[in-house]
């Protein structure tokens, strides 16, 4: 379970402002990559604290149940990098850009940013990469919930505008249904043309 050990190591108890940063959407064939930066309140309600974990280990309903409470009690910044940016600078650097923008969108100065992963975006504050951070740091885990719910909602909205691809269920990932629809209907403006299944639409689909 994630805890505050990493935050305390970086000076949380000494009054430093620590944010957790996570992104979602590196792997999908469609949609932006989205990041969230989050600063926990000084006193986190126990009922909320006990429910926070890596968003990938939570059900959709569990994430939804925590989304609004976290927005109310935390300082949150959300940002994305567009499909065009992904195709231009590649998914890794687009993810870095989204995280950088999310920290900026917090709207307040941060002393330390805890970043999920093995590298950090360019920030004005000290940053610390934590591999598997969404399963270790409470701040990163909470950010992962905000990022996941926000992107899932976006892809569900886009699904109603672009039916057939199943984005309301696969959220842009390359499921069999998505691949079949991609071949039958072609790519939308939300598809990542730099990703092989989109770039090579003539490939056979099992």
C-alpha positions in Angstrom: 0.0 0.0 0.0 1.3 3.5 -0.8 2.3 5.6 2.2 4.0 8.9 3.0 7.6 7.5 3.5 8.9 9.1 0.3 7.2 12.4 1.0 8.7 12.5 4.5 12.2 11.6 3.1 11.9 14.7 1.0 11.0 17.0 3.9 7.2 16.8 4.2 7.4 17.0 8.0 9.8 19.9 7.8 7.1 21.9 5.9 8.2 21.4 2.3 5.6 21.3 -0.3 5.6 17.9 -2.0 3.6 16.9 -5.0 3.1 13.5 -6.6 2.9 13.3 -10.4 1.6 10.5 -12.6 0.5 10.0 -16.2 -1.9 7.8 -18.0 -2.3 6.9 -21.7 1.1 6.0 -23.0 0.0 2.8 -24.6 -3.3 3.6 -26.4 -3.7 4.0 -30.1 -6.0 7.0 -29.7 -6.4 10.0 -27.5 -4.0 12.3 -25.6 -1.6 11.3 -22.9 -2.8 12.9 -19.6 -1.0 13.7 -16.4 -2.0 14.9 -12.9 0.0 16.6 -10.2 -1.3 16.5 -6.7 -0.5 18.0 -3.3 -2.1 16.2 -0.3 -3.6 18.3 2.5 -1.8 18.5 5.8 -4.5 16.4 7.4 -5.8 13.7 5.1 -9.1 12.1 6.3 -8.4 8.5 7.3 -11.4 7.2 5.3 -9.9 8.6 2.2 -6.3 7.8 3.0 -7.1 4.1 3.5 -8.7 3.9 0.0 -5.9 5.5 -2.0 -3.8 3.1 -4.0 -2.4 2.6 -7.5 -5.3 3.3 -9.8 -4.5 0.2 -11.8 -5.4 -1.9 -8.7 -8.8 -0.2 -8.3 -12.1 -0.8 -9.9 -13.6 1.9 -12.1 -16.2 2.5 -9.3 -13.6 2.8 -6.6 -11.7 5.4 -8.6 -14.9 7.3 -9.3 -15.8 7.3 -5.6 -12.5 8.9 -4.7 -12.3 11.4 -7.6 -14.5 14.2 -6.3 -13.3 13.9 -2.6 -9.7 14.2 -3.8 -10.4 17.2 -5.9 -12.1 18.9 -2.9 -9.3 18.4 -0.4 -6.2 18.4 -2.6 -4.4 20.9 -4.7 -4.6 19.4 -8.2 -3.1 20.2 -11.6 -4.2 18.3 -14.7 -2.7 18.6 -18.2 -2.3 16.7 -21.4 -0.2 16.4 -24.5 -2.1 16.1 -27.7 -2.1 13.4 -30.3 -0.3 15.8 -32.6 2.4 16.3 -30.0 2.7 12.5 -29.4 3.2 12.0 -33.2 5.7 14.8 -33.4 8.0 14.3 -30.4 7.1 10.7 -29.5 5.1 9.3 -26.6 7.9 9.5 -24.0 8.6 13.2 -24.5 4.9 13.9 -24.8 4.4 12.2 -21.4 7.2 14.4 -20.0 5.5 17.5 -21.4 2.1 16.5 -19.9 3.7 16.0 -16.5 5.5 19.3 -16.8 2.3 21.1 -17.6 0.4 19.4 -14.8 2.9 20.7 -12.2 2.6 24.2 -13.7 -1.2 23.9 -13.5 -1.0 23.3 -9.7 -0.8 27.1 -9.6 1.6 27.2 -6.6 5.2 26.7 -6.0 6.4 23.2 -5.1 9.6 22.2 -3.3 9.8 18.6 -4.5 8.0 16.6 -7.2 7.8 12.9 -6.9 7.5 11.4 -10.3 6.2 8.0 -11.2 8.8 6.2 -13.4 12.5 6.2 -14.0 13.0 9.7 -15.3 11.7 13.2 -14.6 10.3 16.0 -16.8 12.1 19.4 -16.7 10.7 21.3 -13.7 11.6 24.4 -11.7 11.6 22.4 -8.5 13.7 19.4 -7.3 12.3 16.2 -8.8 12.7 12.6 -7.7 11.8 9.6 -10.0 10.3 6.6 -8.2 9.9 3.4 -10.2 6.5 1.9 -9.3 5.7 5.1 -7.5 2.0 4.8 -7.8 2.2 1.7 -5.5 4.6 3.4 -3.0 3.9 7.1 -2.7 0.5 8.3 -1.4 0.8 11.5 -3.4 1.6 9.7 -6.7 -1.2 7.1 -6.1 -3.7 9.9 -5.6 -2.5 11.6 -8.7 -2.8 8.4 -10.6 -6.5 8.2 -9.7 -7.2 11.8 -10.9 -5.3 11.1 -14.1 -7.0 7.8 -14.8 -10.6 9.0 -14.2 -10.1 12.3 -16.1 -8.7 10.5 -19.2 -11.3 7.7 -19.0 -14.1 10.3 -19.0 -12.6 12.1 -21.9 -12.3 8.9 -24.0 -15.9 8.0 -23.1 -17.0 11.4 -24.3 -15.1 10.9 -27.6 -16.6 7.5 -28.0 -20.0 9.0 -28.4 -18.6 11.3 -31.2 -16.7 8.4 -32.9 -18.7 5.2 -32.4 -17.6 1.8 -33.3 -14.1 1.8 -31.8 -15.2 0.9 -28.3 -13.4 3.8 -26.6 -16.0 3.8 -23.8 -14.6 0.4 -22.8 -11.0 0.2 -24.1 -10.2 3.9 -23.7 -8.2 3.9 -26.8 -6.1 0.8 -26.2 -5.6 -1.7 -29.1 -8.2 -4.2 -28.2 -9.5 -6.6 -30.9 -12.7 -4.5 -31.3 -10.6 -1.4 -31.7 -8.3 -2.9 -34.3 -11.2 -4.3 -36.3 -13.0 -0.9 -36.3 -9.7 0.8 -37.2 -9.4 -1.4 -40.3 -13.0 -1.1 -41.2 -13.6 2.6 -40.5 -10.1 4.0 -40.8 -8.4 6.4 -38.4 -9.9 9.4 -36.8 -8.1 12.7 -35.9 -7.8 11.2 -32.4 -5.7 8.3 -33.6 -1.9 8.3 -33.2 -0.5 8.0 -36.6 3.0 7.3 -35.3 1.8 4.0 -33.7 2.2 1.0 -35.9 -1.4 -0.3 -36.0 -2.6 3.1 -37.2 0.4 3.7 -39.5 0.1 0.3 -41.1 -3.6 -0.1 -41.6 -3.0 -2.7 -44.3 -1.8 -5.2 -41.7 -4.1 -8.2 -41.3 -6.0 -8.3 -38.0 -6.6 -11.6 -36.3 
